[in-house]
Amino acid sequence: MQAIEHYTEPLDWITIIFLICFILIVLVRNLYPNRFTEFLSILSSNKFMLFKGKENNAFHGFNIILFTVNALSVSVLLFWFYKY
């Protein structure tokens, strides 16, 4: 029997992206603890959207970091759908 070379594409970069996402979430939690707690309350009520939705501060550090996490996660998800 001959050996068949099996090439698997390394996906270590996906692990690094998820690690970066988790680090950014921890950073947001430590830099903006009150806002992060209010953000997590979205799961049980719409309180965060009522209070923070009236503010017109789209370039707040909290929003920028969570947008980055969201963009990275969606990019990996779209890659998986495209690849498989």
N, C-alpha and C positions, 0 to 999 in steps of 0.2 A: 504494500500500500504506500502511496506517495503522500507526503505531507501537503496539505492545502494551506496556503498562506491566507490568513484571515485578518483583514485590516479593519480595525475599528477606529472611528474618528474620535480623537480625544475631546471630551467636553468639560475639561477643567475650568474653562472660562465661565461656564454657567455657575459652577460652584463659587467662583470668585465674585460674580455678580450678586448671588444670593447673600454671600457674606457681607458685601458692601451694603446691601439693603438692610440687613439686620443691624449693622453698625450704625447706619443712618437713623434707624428707628430708635435705637438706644440713645443716640445723640439728641434726637428730638425730645425723647422722654426726659433726659437730664437737663436740657436747656429750657424747655417750656413745660414744666410738670403740670401746672394748672390747666393750660390749654390742651395738653395731651389727655388729661383725665376727662375734660369736657368733650373732647373729640371721641373718646371711647364710649361716652354716654349716648352716642348716635344709635348704638345697638338697641337701647331700651326706649329712647324717646327722640324727638326732633329738637331738643333744647339747644344743641350746638348750632344747628342751622338757623334757628330763630334769632339767637344772640349774635353769632359771628357772621351770619349772612348779611346783616345790615351794615357791617363794616366794609368799607371799600378799600381794603388794604391787601391786594392780591400778591404783593411782593414782600410779605412778611416772611421771616426766616422759616417759620413753622410750615407755611404753605409751600415754599420753594423746596424744602427738604422732602416733604411728603409727596410732592409732585414728582421729584426725582425718583423716589422709591417706586411710585406708581408707574412711571414711564419705563423704568428698568424691568419691572415685573411683567408689564404688558408686552414689552419687546421680546422677552424670553418666551412668553406664552405664544406669541405669534410665530417665533422661530420654530417652536415645537410643532405647531400646527402645519407650518410650511414644510418642515423636514420630514415629518412622519405622517 
